[in-house]
Amino acid sequence: MRILVLNADYPRFLTWLYRGQPGLENAPYASQMTARNRSLFGVADFYSKNFEAWGHSAAEIHVNNPWLQGAWAREHGMVVAVTEPAIGASNRLPAWLLQAVAPFKPMLRPFARKVGLSPKLDAQAEKVLLAQIEDFRPDLVLNQDTFHIDTALVRRIKGIGKPVLVGQIGISPTRGEDWRVYDLLISQLAATVAFFRGHGVRAEVSHLAFEPYVSEALPPAPAMDIDISFVGTVSADHQQRIALLEAVAERYDLKLFGNIAPGLPASSPLHRCFQGEAWGAEMYQALRRSRITLNSHIDMVGREAGNVRLFEATGVGAFLLTDFKDNLHTLFDPDREVVAWRSIDDCIEKIKRYLADDAARNEIAVAGQRRTLATHNYRERTRGILAAVENS
């Protein structure tokens, strides 16, 4: 079977990647793709490599990378104009407005797309993508970016050889879309799966994962010189996260890797914790440097665990202190493979406890890594997706 995986990258990551490798934007498509995958950011080529391990032919497309897509187009006789990706327009909105609309994003996304506040491929990018579909002729398309590639574009993809269409979405789905164009929708959130099933679409739970190859590709493990870290985004969508991190920062030397969205008050202690963005290998090294790394899910997921940090942190052997969720026990054995906090005070107490107990902390970190490498890996996830497709 021929499998094509569609994805998109953060514009800030793309800027970092290409500024760090001058001339990469003029390199052949294959060279740019190799550089992209070697960064180890996001899912890289983890899905395609593991689909191939199951005996299939697979490839990835990063639909919003103008330099990569432009190189493919030129190599296939298409004339294209390459423009640097813009940072999201929503970053220009007032912080109070971003916080106020956060709960209503699923309903507002269609309007946001129309006025340029939500990711969308332009006509040229769509043309290149459809040419790639025509060239590859996939039997199965796994769409991991339902924002850039909305259901209208998916319907056009379906018209090219009628591939099986699988969509992966990890947050509350956009309202008003006709999701029935998909043959299967997958999500790590049971609530999202229930939403799709309620709209007559076949849907299954499929969790995110860690790729064991990452540990082999990383440089030697750095010194463990950070007491407490958090890796991720701080924005209007993360009010629980902000409250937790500010409380921790008042008491401990917290190191914050990632990005702080506009609007965080100047008085917030998180500004002094900020270490800058850490992409791919740099992110994994930050996790490995940490005696304790914190996790706090985005507000909209409610009482379900499943963000990728669960698996990235444990995958590289970090001790993970994560927010309690009702389904956490289905992923890890709490207090044996990860430790869960139930309130800010509880989190503070557990930080104090485990910073003082190296033996217990290390034992849990080792057990968490063992669980992730054995269970929460892309080999298992791709096997599950293939099984679900076969049964559809």
Protein Blocks (a to p, Z undefined) as FASTA:
>chain_A
ZZdddddddfklmmmmmmmmghklmmcfklmmmmmmmnopajljmmmmmmmmnopacddd
dfklmklmmmmmmmnopacddddddddfklmpcfklmmmmmmmmmmmmmmmmmnopaccd
dfklmmmmmmmmmmnopabdcdfbfklmcfklmmmmmmnopaacddddfbdcdehiafkl
pmbdcdfbfklmmmmmmnopacddddddddfklmmmpccddddfbfbdceddddfklmml
mmmmmmmmmmmccddeddddehiafklmklmmpgbjaehjlmmmmmmmpmbdcddddfkl
omaghifklmmmmmnopacdddddfklmmmpcghklmccdfbfklmmmmmmmmmmmmklm
mmmmmmmmmmmmmmmccklmmmmmmmmmmmZZ
